[in-house]
Amino acid sequence: MIPARLAGRLVESGLDPGEARGKTALFDAALTGCASLGHGTPTHAWWVPGRLEVFGKHTDYAGGRTLIAAVPRGFAFVAAGAEGDEVHLLDARTGERLSLGPEQRTLTGWRHYVEVVVSRLARNFPGARRGAAIAFKSDLPRASGMSSSSALVVGVATALARVWNLPVRDEWQRNIRNNAELATYYACLENGLTFGTLAGDRGVGTHGGSEDHAAMLLGRPDHVSAYSFVPMRHLDDARVPDGWRFVIASSGVRAEKTGSARDSYNRLAGASRALLDLWNSEGPHSGSLAGALSRDAAADRLRDLIRRKPVPEWTGEALERRLAHFQMEDGLALEALSAIRQGDATGMGELSEFSQRGAEELLGNQVPETIELVRSARACGAMAACSFGAGFGGSVWALVETERTNAFATMWIADYTAHYPSAGPVCFAARPGPPLMELAR
C-alpha cells in the first residue's frame, strides 16, 4: 500500500484536496507502525472520520432528531492477520501498544474502549476470534467533542470484522443488513445495549446513542444529514452552499467521558429515561421519549405526570427542564436543514443562538470556555456559532463565508486566547467529508 494513493482515494471520494498531505502522513505512520508490530505486511486500510453535530444535543439516545456530518479529520487504520488469537494494537501517534488475549482485563483510557470492542465481538461471534495486528493514527483532537472515542470504536470494530471475516457469519447476516444497522450495532458496542440477537454488556460506561456512528458510516461529502433514532432513520440531506464553510475550534477543555464528566453526561441520559418511564407508567407504552411526545398533547400530559408522581433522585424542576430542552433541540434539525438548503444565513444564526441558549440554561452542559468561544465567534463575524456534542468541555462550530475562512480562524483563536491564554485550542475548516471508507483490502 502506498500512503499517497490511499489519501488520493479519499480526495476522489470527496475529501477536501487540502487535506491530502496530512492524510498521506497519517497512513504512512499507521503502515509503518503496523509493520513494527511484527505480524506481517498490512493488508487492509480504512479511513474513519470524526463527526460534526450541527444540532441535536442529547437527543439521539431518546429517539430524537439530529443534523450531522463527517468532518475531514479522523483516523487512518491499517490491519493484518496474525498468528494465534491475540489482538495487537499500536497508537502510531504516541507509540503506545496493547496486546489482548481471550482473558478480560481492567484497562483505562483508549485501551478500555479497545478491550470492550474486542471482548464484545468475540462473545457475539463465538469461534470467530483470531490474531490481528492493527495500527492507527489520528489528526482528530482527542476528547474535543468530535467523537474521537467513537471513531476509535468504529475503526477497531471495522478492522476486526474484516480480519475475523464476520460479515459471512449467520449472526451478522441475521442482524446487520445495511450500514444504518451496522452503525447502530457499533453504537451498542459502546453503550452496552443488546442489538437484535447480539447480546449486550456494560459497554464503555456511557449511556450514549448512535448519532456519532451514523455520521461516521453514513455521512455524505459536502452535505449535512438529518436522522432520527430508536430506530435510526434517515430523514433528508442538504448540500452546504459553496460560499459557506464550517470552522471548528476546540475549547481546550477536554470533554472526557470518564469520572465525574461521565456521571454528568449519563445524568442527562438518565433524565430522559426517567421521563420515558413516567410516560410508560400510565401508558400507552413507547420505546423512546420522542415516540411518546409524538402523540397529541403528550408534553402537557408528561408535565402533569411530573407534578403528580415524584421520581426518586429527580426534582420536578429538573425533569421539566430536561423535557423543555428535548422538545426545543429536537425541532432544530429539520429547520436548519431547510435554512442550509436555502442559503439562509440569518436563519442559521437565529437557530444557533436558540440552541446555545438552551444548552446553557436548560441542559446545563456548558463550561465558561465553550460559552466564551461561541461569543467570540459571533464577535468575529460568524454567521452562526454553537457548541456541540456531549458538553462539559469540547468544541464549537462557526459558519463563515468561504473567502473569510482563514482570516476568521486567525481572528477567532486570537480573540479566544486573549481570554483563555492557556487553552491551546485546535482550529480547522470542516467542509463535510467522506464517511468510513475501506481503501485497501
Residue pairs with C-beta under 8 A, 6 or more apart in sequence:
1 27
1 31
1 42
1 45
1 78
1 440
3 24
3 25
3 26
3 27
3 28
3 31
4 20
4 24
6 23
6 24
6 27
6 45
6 47
6 76
6 439
6 440
7 15
7 19
7 20
7 21
7 23
7 24
7 27
8 20
9 437
9 439
10 19
10 20
10 23
10 47
10 433
10 434
10 437
10 439
11 17
11 19
11 20
13 221
13 434
13 437
14 220
14 221
14 222
14 433
14 434
15 23
15 72
15 221
15 433
15 434
16 72
16 429
16 431
16 433
19 72
19 433
22 139
23 47
23 76
23 139
26 75
26 76
26 137
26 138
26 139
27 45
27 76
27 78
27 137
29 76
29 92
29 93
29 137
30 42
30 45
30 76
30 77
30 78
30 92
30 135
30 136
30 137
31 42
31 45
31 78
31 135
32 92
33 90
33 92
33 135
33 137
34 42
34 78
34 79
34 80
34 90
34 133
34 134
34 135
35 41
35 42
36 90
36 135
37 82
37 88
37 90
37 97
37 133
37 135
38 133
39 80
39 81
39 82
39 83
39 88
39 131
39 133
40 80
40 81
40 82
40 133
41 80
42 78
42 79
42 80
42 133
42 135
43 79
43 80
43 81
43 440
43 441
44 78
44 79
44 80
44 159
44 162
44 163
44 438
44 440
44 441
45 76
45 77
45 78
45 79
45 438
45 439
45 440
46 76
46 77
46 78
46 155
46 158
46 159
46 436
46 437
46 438
46 439
47 74
47 75
47 76
47 77
47 434
47 436
47 437
47 439
48 74
48 75
48 77
48 151
48 154
48 155
48 158
48 216
48 436
49 70
49 71
49 72
49 73
49 74
49 140
49 151
49 215
49 216
49 219
49 433
49 434
49 435
49 436
50 70
50 71
50 73
50 74
50 140
50 146
50 147
50 148
50 151
50 216
51 68
51 69
51 70
51 71
51 146
51 147
51 150
51 151
51 211
51 212
51 215
51 216
51 219
52 68
52 69
52 70
52 71
52 146
52 215
52 246
52 248
52 388
52 397
52 430
52 432
53 66
53 67
53 68
53 211
53 215
53 388
53 389
54 66
54 67
54 68
54 69
54 224
54 333
54 336
54 386
54 388
54 397
55 66
55 67
55 329
55 332
55 333
55 336
55 351
55 355
55 386
56 64
56 65
56 66
56 67
56 68
56 211
56 329
56 330
56 332
56 333
57 325
57 329
57 355
57 358
57 359
57 363
57 365
57 388
57 389
57 391
58 268
58 269
58 272
58 325
58 326
58 329
58 363
58 365
58 390
58 391
59 65
59 66
59 209
59 211
59 229
59 290
59 326
59 329
59 330
60 66
60 208
60 209
60 210
60 211
60 227
60 229
60 230
61 191
61 207
61 208
61 209
61 210
61 229
61 230
61 269
61 272
62 209
62 230
62 269
62 272
62 276
62 288
62 289
62 290
62 326
63 228
63 229
63 230
63 287
63 288
63 289
63 290
63 291
64 228
64 229
64 289
64 290
64 326
64 329
64 330
65 226
65 227
65 228
65 229
65 235
65 290
65 330
65 331
65 333
65 334
66 211
66 214
66 226
66 227
66 229
66 333
67 224
67 225
67 226
67 332
67 333
67 336
67 337
68 211
68 214
68 215
68 219
68 224
68 225
68 226
68 227
69 215
69 219
69 220
69 223
69 224
69 225
69 240
69 246
69 430
69 432
70 215
70 216
70 219
70 221
70 432
70 433
70 434
70 435
71 140
71 146
71 248
71 430
71 432
71 433
72 428
72 430
72 431
72 432
72 433
73 138
73 139
73 140
73 141
73 146
73 428
73 430
74 138
74 139
74 140
74 151
74 216
75 136
75 137
75 138
75 140
75 151
75 152
75 155
76 136
76 137
76 138
77 134
77 135
77 136
77 155
77 156
77 158
77 159
78 134
78 135
78 136
79 132
79 133
79 134
79 135
79 159
79 162
79 163
80 132
80 133
80 163
81 130
81 131
81 132
81 133
81 163
82 88
82 130
82 131
82 132
82 133
83 131
84 130
84 131
85 101
85 102
85 129
85 130
85 131
86 99
86 100
86 101
86 131
87 99
87 100
87 114
87 118
87 131
87 132
87 134
87 160
88 97
88 98
88 99
88 100
88 131
88 132
88 133
88 134
89 97
89 98
89 99
89 100
89 114
89 133
89 134
89 135
89 136
89 156
90 96
90 97
90 98
90 134
90 135
90 136
91 97
91 110
91 135
91 136
91 137
92 135
92 136
92 137
93 137
93 138
96 110
98 107
98 111
98 114
100 114
100 115
100 118
102 122
102 129
104 115
104 119
105 115
107 114
107 115
108 258
110 149
110 152
112 204
113 149
113 152
113 153
113 156
113 190
113 204
114 152
114 156
116 153
116 189
116 190
116 201
116 202
116 203
116 204
117 153
117 156
117 157
117 160
117 189
118 156
118 160
119 201
120 189
120 200
120 201
121 128
121 129
121 157
121 160
121 161
121 164
121 166
121 189
122 128
122 129
123 199
123 201
124 171
124 198
124 199
125 164
125 166
125 169
125 171
125 172
128 164
128 165
128 166
128 169
129 164
130 163
130 164
132 159
132 160
132 163
132 164
134 156
134 159
134 160
136 152
136 155
138 148
138 151
138 152
140 146
140 148
140 151
141 148
141 250
141 395
141 426
142 148
142 254
143 149
143 254
143 255
143 256
143 257
143 393
143 394
144 250
144 251
144 254
144 255
144 394
144 395
144 426
145 250
145 255
145 387
145 388
145 389
145 390
145 391
145 393
145 394
145 395
146 248
146 389
146 394
146 395
147 212
147 215
147 216
147 389
149 190
149 204
149 257
150 186
150 187
150 190
150 208
150 212
150 213
150 216
151 212
151 216
153 186
153 189
153 190
153 204
154 186
154 213
154 216
154 217
154 436
157 186
157 189
158 436
158 438
160 166
161 167
161 172
162 438
162 441
166 172
167 173
167 176
171 197
171 198
174 196
174 197
175 181
175 185
175 195
175 196
175 197
175 198
176 182
176 185
179 217
179 218
180 214
180 217
180 218
180 232
180 233
180 234
181 232
182 217
183 210
183 213
183 214
183 216
183 217
183 218
183 232
184 195
184 210
184 213
184 231
184 232
185 195
185 198
186 210
186 213
186 217
187 193
187 208
187 209
187 210
187 212
187 213
188 194
188 195
188 198
188 200
188 203
189 203
190 203
190 204
190 206
190 208
190 213
191 203
191 204
191 206
191 207
191 208
191 209
192 200
192 201
192 202
192 203
192 204
193 200
193 203
194 200
204 257
205 257
205 258
205 262
206 257
206 262
206 265
206 266
207 265
207 266
207 269
207 270
208 265
208 269
208 390
209 229
209 230
210 229
210 232
211 227
211 229
214 225
214 227
214 229
214 232
215 225
215 435
216 435
216 436
217 435
217 436
218 225
218 227
218 234
218 435
219 225
219 432
219 433
219 434
219 435
220 237
220 432
220 435
221 432
221 433
221 434
222 239
222 240
222 431
222 432
223 237
223 238
223 239
223 240
223 432
224 237
224 238
224 240
224 336
224 337
224 340
224 432
225 234
225 235
225 236
225 237
226 234
226 235
226 236
226 237
226 333
226 334
226 337
227 233
227 234
227 235
228 235
228 290
229 288
229 290
230 287
230 288
230 290
230 291
235 333
235 334
235 337
236 334
236 337
237 337
238 337
238 338
238 340
238 341
239 340
239 341
240 246
240 340
240 431
240 432
241 340
241 343
242 402
243 343
243 401
243 402
243 403
244 340
244 343
244 345
244 383
244 399
244 400
244 401
244 402
245 399
245 400
245 401
245 402
245 405
245 429
245 430
245 431
246 397
246 398
246 399
246 429
246 430
246 431
246 432
247 377
247 382
247 397
247 398
247 399
247 400
247 405
247 408
247 409
247 412
247 427
247 428
247 429
247 430
248 395
248 396
248 397
248 398
248 427
248 428
248 429
248 430
249 373
249 377
249 395
249 396
249 398
249 409
249 412
249 413
249 416
249 425
249 426
249 427
250 394
250 395
250 425
250 426
250 427
251 367
251 369
251 370
251 373
251 393
251 394
251 395
251 396
251 420
251 423
251 425
252 369
252 420
252 422
252 423
252 424
252 425
253 367
253 369
253 370
253 392
253 393
253 394
253 423
254 393
255 261
255 389
255 390
255 391
255 392
255 393
255 394
255 395
256 262
256 393
257 265
257 390
261 392
261 393
264 365
264 392
265 365
265 390
265 391
265 392
268 322
268 363
268 365
271 314
271 318
271 319
271 322
272 289
272 322
272 326
274 311
274 314
274 319
275 289
275 292
275 302
275 306
275 319
275 322
275 323
275 326
276 286
276 288
276 289
276 292
277 311
278 302
278 305
278 306
278 309
278 311
278 319
279 286
279 289
279 292
279 298
279 301
279 302
279 305
280 286
280 292
281 305
281 309
282 305
284 295
286 292
289 326
290 326
290 330
292 298
292 302
293 299
293 302
293 326
293 327
293 330
299 323
299 327
302 323
303 320
303 323
306 316
306 319
306 320
306 323
307 316
310 316
311 319
321 362
321 363
321 364
322 362
322 363
324 358
324 362
325 358
325 359
325 362
325 363
328 354
328 355
328 358
328 362
329 355
329 358
329 363
332 351
332 354
332 355
335 347
335 351
336 347
336 348
336 351
338 344
338 347
339 347
339 348
339 351
340 348
345 383
345 384
345 399
348 383
348 384
348 399
349 383
349 384
351 384
352 384
352 385
352 386
352 399
353 384
355 386
356 374
356 385
356 386
356 387
359 365
359 366
359 386
359 387
359 391
360 366
360 371
363 391
365 390
365 391
365 392
366 387
366 391
367 391
367 392
367 393
369 393
369 420
369 423
370 387
370 391
370 393
370 394
370 395
370 396
371 387
372 416
372 419
372 420
373 387
373 395
373 396
373 416
373 425
374 385
374 386
374 387
374 396
376 412
376 415
376 416
376 419
377 385
377 396
377 398
377 412
378 385
379 415
380 398
380 408
380 411
380 412
380 415
381 400
381 404
381 408
381 411
382 398
382 399
382 400
382 408
382 412
383 399
383 400
383 401
384 398
384 399
385 396
385 397
385 398
385 399
386 396
386 397
387 394
387 395
387 396
388 394
388 395
388 396
388 397
389 395
397 430
398 408
398 412
400 408
405 429
409 427
409 428
409 429
412 427
413 425
413 427
416 423
416 425
417 423
417 425
